[in-house]
Amino acid sequence: MEKGEKFFSVNPEKCIGCNLCEFACSLEKTGDFNPLQSRIRIVRMSPLINQALTCKLCEDPLCVDVCLKKALSQSKETRIIRINSAKCDGCGLCIEACPYGAIRHDESAKAVVICDLCDGKPECKEICPVEAIEFSATEKDYKAKWTGAYKKWIDESKKFIRMTEGEDIDIFTESMEIMEKLEEKLKLLFEKKSSKRGY
């Protein structure tokens, strides 16, 4: 994370809900493609609205405050939250306290897990075909992205209405470009999986 960047965010105006971030995260953390083990999750809010949720690196994280076992701690430099699995008993208080739904219980470890930004080089950010995963400088910046997304969704809806009314509108060029980027990232993801397994 570079100086001045405050928290991890996903630009809802760009996110296409492809789920590659979930696959990249689970591959990095478990060595396999299993979105249920991902520390970033895609939430489909409507057919047009996709949002990826993960740890926001809160300045005063509630999850750390509520942990009775003191199993969670936050780095002052990076704001990344670490979990001491030896102390964590999986009680779930941190899960309830997190306003973003960023903490997940790992049944196999009998403890909770949370995004650690892959120690500064998040795999999900690298794999995103539309560069929707980024860092936001302020909460105001993040809210501005949502405002931009709302405007885009309205414009896209109007475009589809005009198209159904017979207007000649090209909706495929951008989609084809996104599909090409998606194929490139899929290939990269499978190459990473092969290298992890030593194929």
Rosetta constraint file for C-alpha pairs under 8 A:
AtomPair CA 1 CA 5 HARMONIC 6.51 0.50
AtomPair CA 1 CA 78 HARMONIC 7.27 0.50
AtomPair CA 1 CA 120 HARMONIC 5.78 0.50
AtomPair CA 1 CA 121 HARMONIC 7.93 0.50
AtomPair CA 1 CA 135 HARMONIC 7.95 0.50
AtomPair CA 4 CA 137 HARMONIC 6.30 0.50
AtomPair CA 5 CA 135 HARMONIC 5.85 0.50
AtomPair CA 5 CA 136 HARMONIC 5.95 0.50
AtomPair CA 5 CA 137 HARMONIC 4.80 0.50
AtomPair CA 6 CA 57 HARMONIC 7.58 0.50
AtomPair CA 6 CA 135 HARMONIC 6.70 0.50
AtomPair CA 6 CA 136 HARMONIC 5.94 0.50
AtomPair CA 6 CA 137 HARMONIC 4.99 0.50
AtomPair CA 6 CA 138 HARMONIC 6.55 0.50
AtomPair CA 7 CA 56 HARMONIC 5.31 0.50
AtomPair CA 7 CA 57 HARMONIC 5.36 0.50
AtomPair CA 7 CA 58 HARMONIC 7.30 0.50
AtomPair CA 7 CA 135 HARMONIC 5.46 0.50
AtomPair CA 7 CA 136 HARMONIC 5.54 0.50
AtomPair CA 7 CA 137 HARMONIC 6.88 0.50
AtomPair CA 7 CA 138 HARMONIC 7.74 0.50
AtomPair CA 8 CA 54 HARMONIC 7.62 0.50
AtomPair CA 8 CA 55 HARMONIC 6.93 0.50
AtomPair CA 8 CA 56 HARMONIC 5.27 0.50
AtomPair CA 8 CA 57 HARMONIC 6.81 0.50
AtomPair CA 8 CA 133 HARMONIC 7.65 0.50
AtomPair CA 8 CA 134 HARMONIC 6.16 0.50
AtomPair CA 8 CA 135 HARMONIC 4.59 0.50
AtomPair CA 8 CA 136 HARMONIC 6.37 0.50
AtomPair CA 9 CA 53 HARMONIC 7.85 0.50
AtomPair CA 9 CA 54 HARMONIC 7.78 0.50
AtomPair CA 9 CA 56 HARMONIC 6.82 0.50
AtomPair CA 9 CA 133 HARMONIC 6.09 0.50
AtomPair CA 9 CA 134 HARMONIC 5.52 0.50
AtomPair CA 9 CA 135 HARMONIC 5.45 0.50
AtomPair CA 9 CA 136 HARMONIC 6.14 0.50
AtomPair CA 9 CA 142 HARMONIC 7.31 0.50
AtomPair CA 10 CA 15 HARMONIC 7.19 0.50
AtomPair CA 10 CA 51 HARMONIC 6.93 0.50
AtomPair CA 10 CA 52 HARMONIC 6.04 0.50
AtomPair CA 10 CA 53 HARMONIC 7.41 0.50
AtomPair CA 10 CA 132 HARMONIC 5.46 0.50
AtomPair CA 10 CA 133 HARMONIC 4.49 0.50
AtomPair CA 10 CA 134 HARMONIC 6.01 0.50
AtomPair CA 10 CA 135 HARMONIC 7.90 0.50
AtomPair CA 11 CA 15 HARMONIC 6.23 0.50
AtomPair CA 11 CA 51 HARMONIC 7.80 0.50
AtomPair CA 11 CA 132 HARMONIC 4.99 0.50
AtomPair CA 11 CA 133 HARMONIC 6.37 0.50
AtomPair CA 11 CA 134 HARMONIC 7.33 0.50
AtomPair CA 11 CA 142 HARMONIC 7.78 0.50
AtomPair CA 11 CA 145 HARMONIC 6.18 0.50
AtomPair CA 11 CA 146 HARMONIC 7.48 0.50
AtomPair CA 12 CA 49 HARMONIC 7.20 0.50
AtomPair CA 12 CA 50 HARMONIC 6.50 0.50
AtomPair CA 12 CA 51 HARMONIC 5.62 0.50
AtomPair CA 12 CA 132 HARMONIC 7.32 0.50
AtomPair CA 12 CA 145 HARMONIC 6.96 0.50
AtomPair CA 12 CA 146 HARMONIC 6.31 0.50
AtomPair CA 12 CA 149 HARMONIC 5.90 0.50
AtomPair CA 13 CA 132 HARMONIC 7.87 0.50
AtomPair CA 13 CA 145 HARMONIC 6.85 0.50
AtomPair CA 13 CA 146 HARMONIC 7.04 0.50
AtomPair CA 13 CA 148 HARMONIC 6.56 0.50
AtomPair CA 13 CA 149 HARMONIC 4.15 0.50
AtomPair CA 13 CA 150 HARMONIC 7.77 0.50
AtomPair CA 13 CA 152 HARMONIC 6.93 0.50
AtomPair CA 14 CA 130 HARMONIC 6.39 0.50
AtomPair CA 14 CA 131 HARMONIC 7.37 0.50
AtomPair CA 14 CA 132 HARMONIC 5.12 0.50
AtomPair CA 14 CA 149 HARMONIC 7.94 0.50
AtomPair CA 15 CA 50 HARMONIC 6.02 0.50
AtomPair CA 15 CA 51 HARMONIC 6.43 0.50
AtomPair CA 15 CA 52 HARMONIC 7.63 0.50
AtomPair CA 15 CA 130 HARMONIC 7.01 0.50
AtomPair CA 15 CA 132 HARMONIC 5.34 0.50
AtomPair CA 16 CA 50 HARMONIC 6.22 0.50
AtomPair CA 16 CA 130 HARMONIC 7.81 0.50
AtomPair CA 17 CA 42 HARMONIC 6.37 0.50
AtomPair CA 17 CA 43 HARMONIC 7.90 0.50
AtomPair CA 17 CA 44 HARMONIC 7.30 0.50
AtomPair CA 17 CA 50 HARMONIC 5.23 0.50
AtomPair CA 17 CA 51 HARMONIC 7.02 0.50
AtomPair CA 17 CA 52 HARMONIC 7.72 0.50
AtomPair CA 19 CA 23 HARMONIC 6.66 0.50
AtomPair CA 19 CA 41 HARMONIC 7.95 0.50
AtomPair CA 19 CA 42 HARMONIC 6.41 0.50
AtomPair CA 20 CA 24 HARMONIC 6.06 0.50
AtomPair CA 20 CA 124 HARMONIC 7.40 0.50
AtomPair CA 20 CA 127 HARMONIC 6.74 0.50
AtomPair CA 20 CA 128 HARMONIC 6.59 0.50
AtomPair CA 20 CA 186 HARMONIC 7.68 0.50
AtomPair CA 21 CA 25 HARMONIC 6.05 0.50
AtomPair CA 21 CA 40 HARMONIC 7.00 0.50
AtomPair CA 21 CA 41 HARMONIC 7.97 0.50
AtomPair CA 21 CA 123 HARMONIC 7.53 0.50
AtomPair CA 21 CA 124 HARMONIC 4.32 0.50
AtomPair CA 21 CA 125 HARMONIC 7.26 0.50
AtomPair CA 21 CA 127 HARMONIC 6.44 0.50
AtomPair CA 21 CA 128 HARMONIC 6.23 0.50
AtomPair CA 22 CA 26 HARMONIC 6.15 0.50
AtomPair CA 22 CA 34 HARMONIC 7.77 0.50
AtomPair CA 22 CA 35 HARMONIC 5.09 0.50
AtomPair CA 22 CA 38 HARMONIC 5.24 0.50
AtomPair CA 22 CA 39 HARMONIC 7.34 0.50
AtomPair CA 22 CA 40 HARMONIC 5.83 0.50
AtomPair CA 22 CA 41 HARMONIC 6.18 0.50
AtomPair CA 22 CA 42 HARMONIC 7.51 0.50
AtomPair CA 22 CA 124 HARMONIC 7.14 0.50
AtomPair CA 23 CA 27 HARMONIC 6.02 0.50
AtomPair CA 23 CA 33 HARMONIC 5.22 0.50
AtomPair CA 23 CA 34 HARMONIC 6.31 0.50
AtomPair CA 23 CA 35 HARMONIC 5.57 0.50
AtomPair CA 23 CA 38 HARMONIC 7.10 0.50
AtomPair CA 24 CA 28 HARMONIC 6.20 0.50
AtomPair CA 24 CA 33 HARMONIC 7.49 0.50
AtomPair CA 24 CA 123 HARMONIC 5.92 0.50
AtomPair CA 24 CA 124 HARMONIC 5.60 0.50
AtomPair CA 24 CA 127 HARMONIC 6.86 0.50
AtomPair CA 24 CA 189 HARMONIC 6.82 0.50
AtomPair CA 25 CA 29 HARMONIC 6.15 0.50
AtomPair CA 25 CA 35 HARMONIC 7.92 0.50
AtomPair CA 25 CA 38 HARMONIC 5.32 0.50
AtomPair CA 25 CA 39 HARMONIC 6.53 0.50
AtomPair CA 25 CA 40 HARMONIC 7.08 0.50
AtomPair CA 25 CA 123 HARMONIC 6.20 0.50
AtomPair CA 25 CA 124 HARMONIC 5.89 0.50
AtomPair CA 26 CA 30 HARMONIC 5.51 0.50
AtomPair CA 26 CA 31 HARMONIC 6.85 0.50
AtomPair CA 26 CA 32 HARMONIC 6.22 0.50
AtomPair CA 26 CA 33 HARMONIC 5.73 0.50
AtomPair CA 26 CA 34 HARMONIC 5.57 0.50
AtomPair CA 26 CA 35 HARMONIC 6.02 0.50
AtomPair CA 26 CA 36 HARMONIC 7.88 0.50
AtomPair CA 26 CA 37 HARMONIC 5.48 0.50
AtomPair CA 26 CA 38 HARMONIC 4.60 0.50
AtomPair CA 26 CA 39 HARMONIC 7.43 0.50
AtomPair CA 27 CA 31 HARMONIC 4.39 0.50
AtomPair CA 27 CA 32 HARMONIC 4.46 0.50
AtomPair CA 27 CA 33 HARMONIC 5.26 0.50
AtomPair CA 27 CA 34 HARMONIC 7.31 0.50
AtomPair CA 27 CA 193 HARMONIC 6.97 0.50
AtomPair CA 28 CA 32 HARMONIC 7.71 0.50
AtomPair CA 28 CA 123 HARMONIC 7.22 0.50
AtomPair CA 29 CA 38 HARMONIC 7.77 0.50
AtomPair CA 30 CA 37 HARMONIC 7.51 0.50
AtomPair CA 31 CA 193 HARMONIC 7.26 0.50
AtomPair CA 31 CA 196 HARMONIC 6.87 0.50
AtomPair CA 31 CA 197 HARMONIC 7.98 0.50
AtomPair CA 32 CA 193 HARMONIC 7.18 0.50
AtomPair CA 34 CA 38 HARMONIC 6.95 0.50
AtomPair CA 35 CA 41 HARMONIC 7.85 0.50
AtomPair CA 37 CA 106 HARMONIC 7.70 0.50
AtomPair CA 39 CA 54 HARMONIC 6.48 0.50
AtomPair CA 39 CA 102 HARMONIC 7.16 0.50
AtomPair CA 39 CA 103 HARMONIC 7.46 0.50
AtomPair CA 39 CA 104 HARMONIC 7.31 0.50
AtomPair CA 39 CA 113 HARMONIC 7.28 0.50
AtomPair CA 39 CA 114 HARMONIC 5.83 0.50
AtomPair CA 39 CA 115 HARMONIC 5.31 0.50
AtomPair CA 40 CA 52 HARMONIC 6.52 0.50
AtomPair CA 40 CA 53 HARMONIC 5.58 0.50
AtomPair CA 40 CA 54 HARMONIC 4.72 0.50
AtomPair CA 40 CA 55 HARMONIC 7.95 0.50
AtomPair CA 40 CA 102 HARMONIC 7.32 0.50
AtomPair CA 40 CA 115 HARMONIC 7.22 0.50
AtomPair CA 41 CA 52 HARMONIC 5.29 0.50
AtomPair CA 41 CA 53 HARMONIC 5.21 0.50
AtomPair CA 41 CA 54 HARMONIC 6.68 0.50
AtomPair CA 42 CA 50 HARMONIC 6.79 0.50
AtomPair CA 42 CA 51 HARMONIC 5.63 0.50
AtomPair CA 42 CA 52 HARMONIC 4.24 0.50
AtomPair CA 42 CA 53 HARMONIC 6.34 0.50
AtomPair CA 43 CA 50 HARMONIC 5.81 0.50
AtomPair CA 43 CA 51 HARMONIC 5.16 0.50
AtomPair CA 43 CA 52 HARMONIC 5.94 0.50
AtomPair CA 43 CA 53 HARMONIC 7.23 0.50
AtomPair CA 44 CA 49 HARMONIC 6.14 0.50
AtomPair CA 44 CA 50 HARMONIC 4.64 0.50
AtomPair CA 44 CA 51 HARMONIC 6.44 0.50
AtomPair CA 45 CA 49 HARMONIC 5.28 0.50
AtomPair CA 45 CA 50 HARMONIC 5.90 0.50
AtomPair CA 45 CA 51 HARMONIC 7.34 0.50
AtomPair CA 46 CA 50 HARMONIC 7.09 0.50
AtomPair CA 48 CA 153 HARMONIC 6.84 0.50
AtomPair CA 49 CA 153 HARMONIC 7.85 0.50
AtomPair CA 53 CA 100 HARMONIC 6.97 0.50
AtomPair CA 53 CA 101 HARMONIC 7.39 0.50
AtomPair CA 53 CA 102 HARMONIC 6.57 0.50
AtomPair CA 54 CA 100 HARMONIC 7.19 0.50
AtomPair CA 54 CA 101 HARMONIC 7.41 0.50
AtomPair CA 54 CA 102 HARMONIC 4.75 0.50
AtomPair CA 54 CA 103 HARMONIC 7.99 0.50
AtomPair CA 54 CA 114 HARMONIC 8.00 0.50
AtomPair CA 54 CA 115 HARMONIC 6.68 0.50
AtomPair CA 55 CA 100 HARMONIC 7.20 0.50
AtomPair CA 55 CA 102 HARMONIC 4.99 0.50
AtomPair CA 55 CA 103 HARMONIC 7.51 0.50
AtomPair CA 55 CA 114 HARMONIC 6.90 0.50
AtomPair CA 55 CA 115 HARMONIC 5.90 0.50
AtomPair CA 56 CA 100 HARMONIC 7.68 0.50
AtomPair CA 56 CA 102 HARMONIC 7.98 0.50
AtomPair CA 57 CA 61 HARMONIC 7.45 0.50
AtomPair CA 57 CA 79 HARMONIC 5.46 0.50
AtomPair CA 57 CA 80 HARMONIC 5.99 0.50
AtomPair CA 57 CA 81 HARMONIC 7.28 0.50
AtomPair CA 58 CA 79 HARMONIC 7.24 0.50
AtomPair CA 59 CA 79 HARMONIC 7.13 0.50
AtomPair CA 61 CA 65 HARMONIC 6.71 0.50
AtomPair CA 61 CA 98 HARMONIC 7.91 0.50
AtomPair CA 62 CA 66 HARMONIC 6.21 0.50
AtomPair CA 62 CA 94 HARMONIC 7.36 0.50
AtomPair CA 62 CA 97 HARMONIC 5.86 0.50
AtomPair CA 62 CA 98 HARMONIC 6.40 0.50
AtomPair CA 63 CA 67 HARMONIC 6.47 0.50
AtomPair CA 63 CA 72 HARMONIC 7.47 0.50
AtomPair CA 63 CA 93 HARMONIC 7.43 0.50
AtomPair CA 63 CA 94 HARMONIC 4.26 0.50
AtomPair CA 63 CA 95 HARMONIC 7.12 0.50
AtomPair CA 63 CA 97 HARMONIC 5.51 0.50
AtomPair CA 63 CA 98 HARMONIC 5.77 0.50
AtomPair CA 64 CA 70 HARMONIC 7.36 0.50
AtomPair CA 64 CA 71 HARMONIC 7.94 0.50
AtomPair CA 64 CA 72 HARMONIC 5.17 0.50
AtomPair CA 64 CA 73 HARMONIC 6.01 0.50
AtomPair CA 64 CA 74 HARMONIC 7.43 0.50
AtomPair CA 64 CA 94 HARMONIC 7.09 0.50
AtomPair CA 66 CA 93 HARMONIC 6.52 0.50
AtomPair CA 66 CA 94 HARMONIC 6.28 0.50
AtomPair CA 66 CA 97 HARMONIC 7.29 0.50
AtomPair CA 67 CA 71 HARMONIC 6.56 0.50
AtomPair CA 67 CA 72 HARMONIC 6.73 0.50
AtomPair CA 67 CA 93 HARMONIC 6.56 0.50
AtomPair CA 67 CA 94 HARMONIC 6.24 0.50
AtomPair CA 69 CA 87 HARMONIC 6.15 0.50
AtomPair CA 69 CA 88 HARMONIC 6.55 0.50
AtomPair CA 69 CA 89 HARMONIC 7.89 0.50
AtomPair CA 70 CA 87 HARMONIC 7.31 0.50
AtomPair CA 71 CA 83 HARMONIC 5.60 0.50
AtomPair CA 71 CA 84 HARMONIC 4.92 0.50
AtomPair CA 71 CA 85 HARMONIC 7.04 0.50
AtomPair CA 71 CA 86 HARMONIC 7.87 0.50
AtomPair CA 71 CA 87 HARMONIC 5.12 0.50
AtomPair CA 71 CA 88 HARMONIC 5.25 0.50
AtomPair CA 72 CA 81 HARMONIC 6.61 0.50
AtomPair CA 72 CA 82 HARMONIC 5.68 0.50
AtomPair CA 72 CA 83 HARMONIC 4.69 0.50
AtomPair CA 72 CA 84 HARMONIC 6.39 0.50
AtomPair CA 73 CA 81 HARMONIC 5.56 0.50
AtomPair CA 73 CA 82 HARMONIC 5.37 0.50
AtomPair CA 73 CA 83 HARMONIC 6.67 0.50
AtomPair CA 74 CA 79 HARMONIC 5.52 0.50
AtomPair CA 74 CA 80 HARMONIC 5.57 0.50
AtomPair CA 74 CA 81 HARMONIC 4.32 0.50
AtomPair CA 74 CA 82 HARMONIC 6.15 0.50
AtomPair CA 75 CA 79 HARMONIC 4.75 0.50
AtomPair CA 75 CA 80 HARMONIC 5.49 0.50
AtomPair CA 75 CA 81 HARMONIC 6.49 0.50
AtomPair CA 75 CA 82 HARMONIC 7.81 0.50
AtomPair CA 80 CA 115 HARMONIC 7.97 0.50
AtomPair CA 80 CA 116 HARMONIC 5.82 0.50
AtomPair CA 80 CA 117 HARMONIC 7.41 0.50
AtomPair CA 81 CA 114 HARMONIC 7.44 0.50
AtomPair CA 81 CA 115 HARMONIC 7.77 0.50
AtomPair CA 81 CA 116 HARMONIC 6.57 0.50
AtomPair CA 82 CA 114 HARMONIC 7.77 0.50
AtomPair CA 82 CA 116 HARMONIC 7.01 0.50
AtomPair CA 83 CA 88 HARMONIC 7.38 0.50
AtomPair CA 83 CA 112 HARMONIC 7.48 0.50
AtomPair CA 83 CA 113 HARMONIC 7.01 0.50
AtomPair CA 83 CA 114 HARMONIC 7.77 0.50
AtomPair CA 84 CA 88 HARMONIC 6.21 0.50
AtomPair CA 85 CA 89 HARMONIC 7.79 0.50
AtomPair CA 85 CA 109 HARMONIC 7.73 0.50
AtomPair CA 85 CA 111 HARMONIC 5.93 0.50
AtomPair CA 85 CA 112 HARMONIC 7.62 0.50
AtomPair CA 88 CA 111 HARMONIC 5.54 0.50
AtomPair CA 88 CA 112 HARMONIC 7.22 0.50
AtomPair CA 89 CA 110 HARMONIC 6.79 0.50
AtomPair CA 89 CA 111 HARMONIC 5.87 0.50
AtomPair CA 90 CA 105 HARMONIC 6.77 0.50
AtomPair CA 90 CA 110 HARMONIC 5.83 0.50
AtomPair CA 90 CA 111 HARMONIC 4.41 0.50
AtomPair CA 90 CA 112 HARMONIC 5.88 0.50
AtomPair CA 92 CA 96 HARMONIC 6.45 0.50
AtomPair CA 92 CA 105 HARMONIC 7.39 0.50
AtomPair CA 92 CA 112 HARMONIC 7.62 0.50
AtomPair CA 93 CA 97 HARMONIC 6.19 0.50
AtomPair CA 94 CA 98 HARMONIC 6.13 0.50
AtomPair CA 94 CA 103 HARMONIC 7.30 0.50
AtomPair CA 95 CA 101 HARMONIC 6.82 0.50
AtomPair CA 95 CA 102 HARMONIC 7.58 0.50
AtomPair CA 95 CA 103 HARMONIC 5.34 0.50
AtomPair CA 95 CA 104 HARMONIC 6.75 0.50
AtomPair CA 95 CA 105 HARMONIC 7.95 0.50
AtomPair CA 96 CA 101 HARMONIC 7.99 0.50
AtomPair CA 98 CA 102 HARMONIC 6.65 0.50
AtomPair CA 98 CA 103 HARMONIC 7.11 0.50
AtomPair CA 102 CA 114 HARMONIC 6.51 0.50
AtomPair CA 102 CA 115 HARMONIC 7.68 0.50
AtomPair CA 103 CA 112 HARMONIC 6.67 0.50
AtomPair CA 103 CA 113 HARMONIC 5.95 0.50
AtomPair CA 103 CA 114 HARMONIC 5.03 0.50
AtomPair CA 103 CA 115 HARMONIC 7.94 0.50
AtomPair CA 104 CA 112 HARMONIC 5.53 0.50
AtomPair CA 104 CA 113 HARMONIC 5.47 0.50
AtomPair CA 104 CA 114 HARMONIC 6.60 0.50
AtomPair CA 105 CA 110 HARMONIC 7.31 0.50
AtomPair CA 105 CA 111 HARMONIC 5.91 0.50
AtomPair CA 105 CA 112 HARMONIC 4.25 0.50
AtomPair CA 105 CA 113 HARMONIC 6.24 0.50
AtomPair CA 106 CA 110 HARMONIC 5.82 0.50
AtomPair CA 106 CA 111 HARMONIC 5.54 0.50
AtomPair CA 106 CA 112 HARMONIC 5.42 0.50
AtomPair CA 106 CA 113 HARMONIC 6.39 0.50
AtomPair CA 107 CA 111 HARMONIC 6.95 0.50
AtomPair CA 116 CA 120 HARMONIC 7.93 0.50
AtomPair CA 117 CA 121 HARMONIC 6.23 0.50
AtomPair CA 117 CA 122 HARMONIC 4.75 0.50
AtomPair CA 117 CA 123 HARMONIC 7.95 0.50
AtomPair CA 118 CA 122 HARMONIC 4.81 0.50
AtomPair CA 118 CA 123 HARMONIC 6.82 0.50
AtomPair CA 122 CA 126 HARMONIC 6.69 0.50
AtomPair CA 123 CA 127 HARMONIC 6.26 0.50
AtomPair CA 124 CA 128 HARMONIC 6.18 0.50
AtomPair CA 124 CA 133 HARMONIC 7.46 0.50
AtomPair CA 125 CA 131 HARMONIC 7.07 0.50
AtomPair CA 125 CA 132 HARMONIC 7.82 0.50
AtomPair CA 125 CA 133 HARMONIC 5.17 0.50
AtomPair CA 125 CA 134 HARMONIC 6.83 0.50
AtomPair CA 127 CA 185 HARMONIC 5.86 0.50
AtomPair CA 127 CA 188 HARMONIC 7.99 0.50
AtomPair CA 127 CA 189 HARMONIC 7.48 0.50
AtomPair CA 128 CA 132 HARMONIC 6.60 0.50
AtomPair CA 128 CA 133 HARMONIC 6.81 0.50
AtomPair CA 128 CA 185 HARMONIC 7.41 0.50
AtomPair CA 129 CA 178 HARMONIC 7.21 0.50
AtomPair CA 129 CA 181 HARMONIC 5.40 0.50
AtomPair CA 129 CA 182 HARMONIC 5.41 0.50
AtomPair CA 129 CA 185 HARMONIC 6.28 0.50
AtomPair CA 130 CA 178 HARMONIC 7.17 0.50
AtomPair CA 130 CA 181 HARMONIC 7.60 0.50
AtomPair CA 136 CA 141 HARMONIC 6.32 0.50
AtomPair CA 136 CA 142 HARMONIC 6.10 0.50
AtomPair CA 137 CA 141 HARMONIC 6.52 0.50
AtomPair CA 138 CA 142 HARMONIC 6.55 0.50
AtomPair CA 139 CA 143 HARMONIC 6.24 0.50
AtomPair CA 140 CA 144 HARMONIC 6.18 0.50
AtomPair CA 141 CA 145 HARMONIC 6.57 0.50
AtomPair CA 142 CA 146 HARMONIC 6.80 0.50
AtomPair CA 143 CA 147 HARMONIC 6.44 0.50
AtomPair CA 144 CA 148 HARMONIC 6.29 0.50
AtomPair CA 145 CA 149 HARMONIC 6.14 0.50
AtomPair CA 146 CA 150 HARMONIC 6.21 0.50
AtomPair CA 147 CA 151 HARMONIC 6.46 0.50
AtomPair CA 148 CA 152 HARMONIC 6.25 0.50
AtomPair CA 149 CA 153 HARMONIC 6.19 0.50
AtomPair CA 150 CA 154 HARMONIC 6.30 0.50
AtomPair CA 151 CA 155 HARMONIC 6.21 0.50
AtomPair CA 152 CA 156 HARMONIC 6.03 0.50
AtomPair CA 153 CA 157 HARMONIC 6.08 0.50
AtomPair CA 154 CA 158 HARMONIC 6.26 0.50
AtomPair CA 155 CA 159 HARMONIC 6.16 0.50
AtomPair CA 156 CA 160 HARMONIC 6.38 0.50
AtomPair CA 157 CA 161 HARMONIC 6.33 0.50
AtomPair CA 158 CA 162 HARMONIC 6.21 0.50
AtomPair CA 159 CA 163 HARMONIC 6.19 0.50
AtomPair CA 159 CA 169 HARMONIC 7.57 0.50
AtomPair CA 160 CA 164 HARMONIC 6.24 0.50
AtomPair CA 161 CA 165 HARMONIC 6.36 0.50
AtomPair CA 162 CA 166 HARMONIC 6.62 0.50
AtomPair CA 162 CA 167 HARMONIC 5.59 0.50
AtomPair CA 163 CA 167 HARMONIC 4.80 0.50
AtomPair CA 163 CA 168 HARMONIC 6.33 0.50
AtomPair CA 163 CA 169 HARMONIC 6.08 0.50
AtomPair CA 171 CA 175 HARMONIC 6.98 0.50
AtomPair CA 172 CA 176 HARMONIC 6.04 0.50
AtomPair CA 173 CA 177 HARMONIC 6.44 0.50
AtomPair CA 174 CA 178 HARMONIC 6.30 0.50
AtomPair CA 175 CA 179 HARMONIC 6.16 0.50
AtomPair CA 176 CA 180 HARMONIC 6.26 0.50
AtomPair CA 177 CA 181 HARMONIC 6.45 0.50
AtomPair CA 178 CA 182 HARMONIC 6.07 0.50
AtomPair CA 179 CA 183 HARMONIC 6.17 0.50
AtomPair CA 180 CA 184 HARMONIC 6.38 0.50
AtomPair CA 181 CA 185 HARMONIC 6.31 0.50
AtomPair CA 182 CA 186 HARMONIC 6.10 0.50
AtomPair CA 183 CA 187 HARMONIC 6.19 0.50
AtomPair CA 184 CA 188 HARMONIC 6.36 0.50
AtomPair CA 185 CA 189 HARMONIC 6.09 0.50
AtomPair CA 186 CA 190 HARMONIC 6.29 0.50
AtomPair CA 187 CA 191 HARMONIC 6.19 0.50
AtomPair CA 188 CA 192 HARMONIC 6.25 0.50
AtomPair CA 189 CA 193 HARMONIC 6.31 0.50
AtomPair CA 190 CA 194 HARMONIC 6.15 0.50
AtomPair CA 191 CA 195 HARMONIC 6.22 0.50
AtomPair CA 192 CA 196 HARMONIC 6.19 0.50
AtomPair CA 193 CA 197 HARMONIC 6.37 0.50
AtomPair CA 194 CA 198 HARMONIC 6.03 0.50
AtomPair CA 194 CA 199 HARMONIC 5.17 0.50
AtomPair CA 195 CA 199 HARMONIC 6.01 0.50
